[in-house]
Amino acid sequence: LELIKRMDLKREIHNASFSSDFQNILNYGERTLSIFDIQFAVTKEAPVISLGVVRGVTISPEGHFIASCHMRNQCIYIWDAATGDMAMEPLQGHSDEVNCVAFSDDGRWLVSGSSDHSVRIWDVLSDWACVEPLLGHTNGVASVVISPDSRLIAACSSLLGVSVRIWEISTKLLVRT
């Protein structure tokens, strides 16, 4: 409770998560994205208001980057966590809005799920290159997660029936449905 009071929240928050080192809390609302530094009780804002409603965010394990996706937007935005500024040009590859993003615990991969029914893997260590899409969902992908050992991706879609698919990152093969 004391930590929440120190965050000095002045707006609605839709979701919050700790960075992997538990030094920061990443939170977002409808048109806001901010990082709260726990040690110094300082909040940094990222200028995402013009990009539309925030759908999902994730922070890289070393805390250098934040990835965000936005309603009615086919891109993934990469932010410098220290400054709140955009770190690079948006990642493009999906043909419909991006619903969710997740970094792997080893920091090598960023995974995104989209209303285009696909999951995309972005190789952070190779200039954020997009690996071929993982296909098979019959609805938009609503959630993605990477296993703690960074070997597997689980993605789920819902709407007209729930579908969960698990892929191995190294081979891009579907392991289980």
Secondary structure, 3 states (H helix, E strand, C coil): CHHHHHHCCCCCCCEEEECCCCCEEEEECCCCEEEEECCCCEEEEECCHHHCCEEEEEECCCCCEEEEEECCCCEEEEEECCCCCECCCCEECCCCCEEEEEECCCCCEEEEEECCCCEEEEEHHHCCEECCCECCCCCCEEEEEECCCCCEEEEEECCCCCEEEEEECCCCCEEEC
